[in-house]
Amino acid sequence: MATADEQIRVSERIKERLEHRRREGESYNDVLERLIADTTESDFDDGFGVLSEEQGEWIRTKRAKARDERADRAERLGDR
């Protein structure tokens, strides 16, 4: 890892978003370099690993609930 030559200011919100994207051992500079490179090249893996396990589980739970609610609604509408 290199020493910082420059400093930039970012909002607390942006810092938190960068923090969520940091991989083990990465500096903020490493994260920014990776994110900038990701915008110029498209890979199948883009986006994988961005969410924490807890965030992924929250999304899976919400999707399952929405799927069940749609199925229930479709069943109710079919009974009319």
N, C-alpha and C positions, 0 to 999 in steps of 0.2 A: 504494500500500500504506500502510496506517495504522500508527502506532506502537503498540506493545503497551501496553495499559492494565492488563492483569492477566497473571499467570503461572499456569500450571497444571502439575502434575507428571504425567508419564506414564511408564510403564515403558519400558525399552529396547526390548522387543518391540513395543509400540504405536508407539513412535517409528519403528522400522524399517518397520512396516506403513504408517504415514503417508508415510514417505519413498518407498516404492514407488509410492504413489498420487499423489505430487507431479508436477505438470506443470511444464514449463520456465517459470521466472519466478514460480511460485506460492510463497507463504509457507505455513507450517503453518496459519495462520488461514484462508487461502484454501481449502486442502484440506479443512479441517473444515467450512467453510461449504458447500462443494460436496457433501461427503458427507452432511451433514445435509439439504440440499435434495433430494438424490437419494433419501432415505428417504421423503420426503413426496410425491414425484411419480415416476411410473413411465414410463420412456422405453424405446423399443426399443433404444437405444444403451447402456443400463445395463450396465456391466461391460466394455464394449469399451475397449481401451487400458490396462487395469489391469495386464496381464502384460507383462513385457519380451519382446523377441523371443526371447531365450534360453529363457525360461520357456515360451513358446508352442511353441517347437521341441521342447523336452523333452516336453511333453504330446503333441504330434503324434507323436513317435517312440514313446512308450509306448502310445498308442492303436493305432498301426499294428502294433506288436509283439503287442498283445493280440488284435487282429483276426486276425492271421496264426495265432496260437496256437489261437484258437477254430476257425478253418477247418481247421487240421491235426487238431485233436481230433475235429471232426465227420467228417472224412474217415476217420480211423482207426476211429471207432465204426461208420461205414457199411460198412467192410470186414469186420466180424465176421460 
